Amino acid sequence: MTASVLGLPLPDAALEAQLATGLVGVEEGLQSAVASDDPFIADAARYLVDAGGKRFRPLLVLLAAQFGDPESWGVVPAGVVVELTHLATLYHDDVMDEAQVRRGAPSANSRWDNSLAILTGDFLFARSSAILADLGPEAVRIQAHTFERLCKGQIRETVGPREGQDPVEHHLEVIADKTGSLIAASGRYGALMAGAPAAQVEVLTQFGERIGIAFQLADDLVDITSESMQSGKTPGTDLREGVLTLAGLIAMRSPDPVDDRLKDLLGRPLPDDDEHAEALALLRAHPAITEARKQAHSWSDSARDLLEDLPPGGARDVLALLCDYVVSRTG
């Protein structure tokens, strides 16, 4: 067993080499996609590419392609498309969230300004669309549907729950659209570009959706529980901005008067450092963290269950490892 991408032990050297080669191709494609004859545009566009990242979405494209012909021409370009789309949403998200840090460095909006960050994200969307045009109308259709869901998720998050809607249910819908949709598209692209059977394309799409939700729930827990910039952001960023993720929403349901102080803090932004630290400490000690972690594991387990409908082999084994990986970061 050898270590490879994401620190996962891969089941055989041949698969490891194939995935590594594919990820090199994706990296080269990303650099080509963000190139520009305008030095400023090139600098802004490659800012988050050069900051690195897990490349989780391109990896899922490459793994899904193992259920068809992984050497098919469209596989690596599809991996570039999903990562470009992801990076574009990060530029936009940081503006929406007024974030100051991304991947351990100043966010694009804090380095330049909001307008330039938004336009850079749009530039990346345009470059991904140019690649998609060569992948065919079905690939364009998948991207259009995914982009619609990304926008719907952001709108729903901004507007908040409908009258009478359970805030936890609303939150999970937002995560499914904002995170699950693009990871679902990653599974779909890889299987489709490789010519996998239609039934397996559907399984890998649903797998991506479920593991994507688990991935985001785990990331949100890391934002609360980490003592350092483990997530690439300052810990407790969501709390400081008054944004409640799953653990906070669960805590807000508590009928116990002992939680009144925590609920007061969670109900508003926390620019004061002392109140922010107090809220983090109270939430970290609250049973809501355990409940949120259980939900992350539940989504990961439901993704793993889908793998029974795929043929056995190294790729399926790595997808199962991904189910463990996404939730292992929650502690």
HELIX and SHEET records of a PDB file:
HELIX    1   1 VAL A    5  GLY A    7  5                                   3    
HELIX    2   2 ALA A   13  ALA A   33  1                                  21    
HELIX    3   3 PRO A   39  ALA A   45  1                                   7    
HELIX    4   4 TYR A   47  ASP A   50  1                                   4    
HELIX    5   5 PHE A   56  ALA A   64  1                                   9    
HELIX    6   6 ALA A   65  PHE A   67  5                                   3    
HELIX    7   7 VAL A   75  ASP A   97  1                                  23    
HELIX    8   8 ALA A  108  ARG A  111  1                                   4    
HELIX    9   9 ASN A  114  LEU A  135  1                                  22    
HELIX   10  10 PRO A  137  VAL A  159  1                                  23    
HELIX   11  11 PRO A  167  ILE A  175  1                                   9    
HELIX   12  12 ALA A  176  GLY A  180  3                                   5    
HELIX   13  13 SER A  181  MET A  193  1                                  13    
HELIX   14  14 ALA A  198  THR A  225  1                                  28    
HELIX   15  15 THR A  237  ARG A  240  1                                   4    
HELIX   16  16 LEU A  246  MET A  252  1                                   7    
HELIX   17  17 PRO A  257  ASP A  259  5                                   3    
HELIX   18  18 ASP A  260  LEU A  266  1                                   7    
HELIX   19  19 ASP A  273  ARG A  284  1                                  12    
HELIX   20  20 PRO A  287  LEU A  306  1                                  20    
HELIX   21  21 LEU A  307  ASP A  309  5                                   3    
HELIX   22  22 GLY A  314  SER A  328  1                                  15    
SHEET    1   A 2 THR A   2  ALA A   3  0                                        
SHEET    2   A 2 PRO A   9  LEU A  10 -1                                        
SHEET    1   B 2 VAL A 101  ARG A 102  0                                        
SHEET    2   B 2 ALA A 105  PRO A 106 -1                                        
END                                                                             
